[in-house]
Structure formats: C-alpha cells, structure tokens
Amino acid sequence: MNRIFSITAAFRVPDGTLVSPFLNAKDSQSDLPFDLLDGFSLAGGVIDPNSRSKIHVMPLVAQVTFVRSGNLSVRMKGLDDAEPYVLRPTAGQAVFTEPGVFFQLINDGAESCEVLYIVSPAYVFDMSPDGAVLYDEAVVLEENWESLRAAGWRAAQAMPTPTHRREAMQRISETKEKNRSRTDHGLAG
C-alpha cells in the first residue's frame, strides 16, 4: 500500500481520554481495506494533564501503551493479582496490558501525556451509520476501584465474547466490501 499513516485529530472516547486511530483496518470508521492488517492496530492517544481515565477492560485483546511524551501512571489489576498495582512509564517506555485486566490511565502531571496504543489482535470497533456503537473491544466501567473490590473484582457491565467479536468483524467486512464495490462501479456519492 503506497501510503503514509499519521496521527490526526483525536476525539474523546468513553473512558475520558483522546484517541486517534490511524492504522486500524478493523474499525468501521476506517477507509482501510478490511483485510489489510489482522495482527495489530495502532492509535495515538492523549491523556490530559491532571486527569485519569475511567477504569476499563479489554477482554479479548492485549494492549501495549507506549509513552511518546510526558509521564503516565497505569493502575492495573489482573485476574491473578490480589490487589491493583501501579506502573509508571516515562517517555520511551511501555506498559503491556493482557486481555481481561482492569486498567486506568493516570496523568498527574501539568503536561499532556502522548501515547501510542498497539493492540493485538487488531482492535475491533463497529458503529452504525446513525452513530450507535454496535461493538467496542473496550468496556468502560462505571465502578471505581473500591466498588470493584467490594464486588469481588466482577464488573457489572456485560463483556464482549469471541462470538460478538466475530459478528462485528463480519459486519465491518461486508460493509467495507459493499462500499468498495460501489466505489469501483462509480456509485459512490
């Protein structure tokens, strides 16, 4: 593919941070061919100064959060961890989050923290034309750490399953193929 990819304007996602997906063929909003990449996806991110994301979990994918600039604290609690712990990567360092881990991005500094998210397999996001989210790999939790502890580390929100993921990928693939076919036949408008 004869193309340069770059981080563009970011938008606020449900966890409260800013994200700019720029190399993700499995995102229904992307103009990339569905079969371009399966193994991973890339997105830029910004965590505002003196802020923290909501706690979230990605049950089916792993994420590397690479700090491009600034400082970050990542509070995490894995399935086998008795209690949450905090990692503090600085510029040029990364944190790995396994599937099913609760995590929260924290920027206690006065400067924005810029990150690169590398997700494997590729992050799947499916949104209908009217803006309804049909599938999202990340589940943003309304609970805080104390209420999660009190609930035995069980989130109240429903978690996506491999079946939900496959169904979303099928929809995205079919929509992209239909759009490509329309464009190939001069029907785009």
FENBEL-V251452 format. One record per residue. N is the residue number from 1. RES is the residue in three letters. PHI is phi in whole degrees, -180 to 180 (none if undefined). NEAR is the number of other C-alpha atoms within 10 Angstrom. D_CENTER is the distance of its C-alpha to the mean C-alpha in Angstrom with 1 decimal. Layout:
n: [N/N]
res: [RES/RES]
phi: [PHI/PHI]
near: [NEAR/NEAR]
d_center: [D_CENTER/D_CENTER]
This chain:
n: [1/2/3/4/5/6/7/8/9/10/11/12/13/14/15/16/17/18/19/20/21/22/23/24/25/26/27/28/29/30/31/32/33/34/35/36/37/38/39/40/41/42/43/44/45/46/47/48/49/50/51/52/53/54/55/56/57/58/59/60/61/62/63/64/65/66/67/68/69/70/71/72/73/74/75/76/77/78/79/80/81/82/83/84/85/86/87/88/89/90/91/92/93/94/95/96/97/98/99/100/101/102/103/104/105/106/107/108/109/110/111/112/113/114/115/116/117/118/119/120/121/122/123/124/125/126/127/128/129/130/131/132/133/134/135/136/137/138/139/140/141/142/143/144/145/146/147/148/149/150/151/152/153/154/155/156/157/158/159/160/161/162/163/164/165/166/167/168/169/170/171/172/173/174/175/176/177/178/179/180/181/182/183/184/185/186/187/188/189]
res: [MET/ASN/ARG/ILE/PHE/SER/ILE/THR/ALA/ALA/PHE/ARG/VAL/PRO/ASP/GLY/THR/LEU/VAL/SER/PRO/PHE/LEU/ASN/ALA/LYS/ASP/SER/GLN/SER/ASP/LEU/PRO/PHE/ASP/LEU/LEU/ASP/GLY/PHE/SER/LEU/ALA/GLY/GLY/VAL/ILE/ASP/PRO/ASN/SER/ARG/SER/LYS/ILE/HIS/VAL/MET/PRO/LEU/VAL/ALA/GLN/VAL/THR/PHE/VAL/ARG/SER/GLY/ASN/LEU/SER/VAL/ARG/MET/LYS/GLY/LEU/ASP/ASP/ALA/GLU/PRO/TYR/VAL/LEU/ARG/PRO/THR/ALA/GLY/GLN/ALA/VAL/PHE/THR/GLU/PRO/GLY/VAL/PHE/PHE/GLN/LEU/ILE/ASN/ASP/GLY/ALA/GLU/SER/CYS/GLU/VAL/LEU/TYR/ILE/VAL/SER/PRO/ALA/TYR/VAL/PHE/ASP/MET/SER/PRO/ASP/GLY/ALA/VAL/LEU/TYR/ASP/GLU/ALA/VAL/VAL/LEU/GLU/GLU/ASN/TRP/GLU/SER/LEU/ARG/ALA/ALA/GLY/TRP/ARG/ALA/ALA/GLN/ALA/MET/PRO/THR/PRO/THR/HIS/ARG/ARG/GLU/ALA/MET/GLN/ARG/ILE/SER/GLU/THR/LYS/GLU/LYS/ASN/ARG/SER/ARG/THR/ASP/HIS/GLY/LEU/ALA/GLY]
phi: [none/-89/-159/-102/-107/-145/-72/-114/-54/-92/-128/-78/-102/-56/-79/102/-93/-103/-134/-131/-69/-127/-146/-147/-77/-98/-102/-62/-90/-83/-93/-78/-59/-55/-91/-63/-138/-113/-77/-161/-142/-126/-147/-90/-147/-135/-108/-60/-60/50/-143/-145/-73/-71/-69/-144/-146/-121/-66/-118/-134/-103/-135/-103/-108/-99/-83/-84/-155/90/-124/-142/-116/-122/-93/-136/-146/-86/-58/-96/-87/-69/-140/-64/-135/-124/-112/-127/-75/-114/-51/90/-118/-138/-123/-105/-116/-77/-56/87/-87/-73/-151/-141/-96/-128/-121/-89/-86/-89/-114/-62/-109/-101/-130/-122/-100/-115/-117/-139/-61/-51/-65/-104/-138/-130/-127/-74/-58/-89/93/-79/-77/-94/-159/-145/-60/-89/-109/-88/-94/-88/-73/-103/-62/-68/-71/-65/-60/-63/-90/70/62/-116/-81/-76/-74/-70/-104/-67/-112/-56/-65/-59/-63/-61/-62/-65/-64/-63/-61/-63/-60/-64/-65/-65/-65/-63/-66/-66/-63/-63/-66/-61/-100/71/-99/-67/-158]
near: [5/3/5/5/7/12/15/12/11/16/14/12/12/14/18/18/19/18/22/20/23/19/22/25/27/29/25/23/16/16/14/17/14/21/10/12/15/14/10/19/22/21/21/24/24/23/24/20/17/13/16/19/20/19/21/22/26/22/18/19/19/21/23/17/24/22/24/18/17/20/23/30/18/20/17/21/20/18/12/7/10/10/12/15/12/15/13/15/17/16/15/11/15/20/17/12/21/19/16/17/19/25/24/21/23/23/22/17/15/12/14/18/23/21/25/22/21/20/21/18/16/22/27/23/22/21/17/13/9/6/8/9/11/12/20/19/20/19/20/22/18/14/17/11/18/9/13/17/15/9/12/8/17/11/19/11/11/8/17/16/12/11/9/15/19/12/13/22/20/14/17/24/19/13/14/22/14/12/15/16/13/13/12/10/9/9/10/10/5]
d_center: [24.0/25.8/23.1/21.6/17.9/17.1/14.7/15.9/15.9/12.8/12.3/11.8/9.0/10.3/9.7/12.0/10.4/10.6/8.2/9.9/8.6/11.9/12.2/10.6/13.4/11.7/10.5/13.6/13.7/14.1/17.8/17.3/19.3/17.4/19.1/18.4/15.9/15.1/14.5/11.4/9.3/9.1/7.9/10.0/9.6/12.5/13.4/16.7/19.9/21.1/18.0/15.5/12.3/12.9/12.6/9.8/9.5/7.9/11.4/11.2/9.1/9.7/7.9/10.3/10.2/13.2/15.2/16.8/19.0/19.8/19.5/16.8/17.3/14.8/16.3/15.6/17.5/17.5/19.6/22.6/22.5/25.2/23.6/20.6/20.9/19.7/18.9/19.7/18.6/20.2/20.0/20.0/18.6/15.4/14.2/13.2/11.4/12.8/11.8/13.2/13.2/13.2/11.9/12.4/12.3/15.8/17.7/21.4/22.6/24.3/22.2/18.6/16.4/14.6/12.0/10.6/7.4/8.8/7.3/10.3/11.3/9.5/6.3/8.4/8.6/12.2/14.1/17.9/20.2/21.1/17.6/17.0/13.6/14.7/11.7/8.1/6.6/5.8/9.4/10.4/13.8/17.0/18.7/19.5/20.3/23.9/23.4/21.1/24.0/26.5/24.9/25.0/21.3/20.6/18.2/19.8/16.9/16.9/14.5/13.6/16.0/16.4/18.6/16.2/13.8/17.0/18.2/15.2/15.4/19.1/18.9/16.7/19.1/22.1/21.2/20.5/23.8/25.6/24.6/25.5/28.8/29.6/29.0/31.1/33.8/33.9/32.7/29.7/30.4]
